Amino acid sequence: MYLENRQPEKALKWYLEAVEEKLNYATALGGCSLAYLMLGDNENSKKYYQYAIINNIEDLEGFKDYYKEISEGLPLKKGSDSVV
């Protein structure tokens, strides 16, 4: 909900708490990845992206598509040619 409303700070707080408590773990990892991406923190975004995949996030293709959609809508950091 927070991600869809472009509120990555609030989303990240919620997802990090879920990761810590291991609630919907893979989904929470994916949410962290997307929130970090929206915040322009590509390093953490990539890390959590990989964690989400390793932990078998549900709807992997949907997650990848959404990640790509968000990444294409954001300017890349200087010196970077990709966020993934």
LINZITA-V79580 format. One record per residue. N is the residue number from 1. RES is the residue in one letter. SS is DSSP state (A for helix, B for strand, O for the rest). PHI is phi in radians with two decimals (none if undefined). NEAR is the number of other C-alpha atoms within 10 Angstrom. Layout:
BEGIN
N&RES&SS&PHI&NEAR / N&RES&SS&PHI&NEAR
END
This chain:
BEGIN
1&M&O&none&9 / 2&Y&O&-1.14&14 / 3&L&O&-1.14&16 / 4&E&O&-1.10&8 / 5&N&O&-1.61&8 / 6&R&O&0.98&13 / 7&Q&O&-2.13&14 / 8&P&A&-1.11&21 / 9&E&A&-1.12&15 / 10&K&A&-1.15&13 / 11&A&A&-1.08&21 / 12&L&A&-1.08&23 / 13&K&A&-1.00&12 / 14&W&A&-1.12&15 / 15&Y&A&-1.15&24 / 16&L&A&-1.12&16 / 17&E&A&-1.12&12 / 18&A&A&-1.12&19 / 19&V&A&-1.09&18 / 20&E&A&-1.04&10 / 21&E&O&-1.57&10 / 22&K&O&1.00&13 / 23&L&O&-1.70&12 / 24&N&O&0.79&13 / 25&Y&A&-0.89&20 / 26&A&A&-1.11&22 / 27&T&A&-1.13&21 / 28&A&A&-1.12&24 / 29&L&A&-1.08&27 / 30&G&A&-1.10&28 / 31&G&A&-1.10&28 / 32&C&A&-1.05&30 / 33&S&A&-1.02&27 / 34&L&A&-1.17&29 / 35&A&A&-1.12&28 / 36&Y&A&-1.06&23 / 37&L&A&-1.05&24 / 38&M&A&-1.10&22 / 39&L&A&-1.46&16 / 40&G&O&1.46&17 / 41&D&O&-1.66&15 / 42&N&A&-1.11&21 / 43&E&A&-1.09&14 / 44&N&A&-1.20&16 / 45&S&A&-1.06&25 / 46&K&A&-1.10&18 / 47&K&A&-1.08&16 / 48&Y&A&-1.23&23 / 49&Y&A&-1.03&25 / 50&Q&A&-1.14&15 / 51&Y&A&-1.05&18 / 52&A&A&-1.07&23 / 53&I&A&-1.18&17 / 54&I&A&-1.05&10 / 55&N&O&-1.61&13 / 56&N&O&1.03&12 / 57&I&O&-1.00&20 / 58&E&O&-1.16&14 / 59&D&O&0.90&10 / 60&L&A&-0.97&13 / 61&E&A&-1.15&10 / 62&G&A&-1.11&11 / 63&F&A&-1.08&19 / 64&K&A&-1.08&14 / 65&D&A&-1.12&12 / 66&Y&A&-1.14&13 / 67&Y&A&-1.04&23 / 68&K&A&-1.11&14 / 69&E&A&-1.03&11 / 70&I&A&-1.17&14 / 71&S&A&-1.13&19 / 72&E&A&-1.31&12 / 73&G&A&-1.59&10 / 74&L&O&-1.95&13 / 75&P&O&-1.19&11 / 76&L&O&-1.33&14 / 77&K&O&-1.19&12 / 78&K&O&-0.98&6 / 79&G&O&1.47&6 / 80&S&O&-2.01&10 / 81&D&O&-1.89&8 / 82&S&O&-2.87&11 / 83&V&O&-1.72&19 / 84&V&O&-1.99&15
END
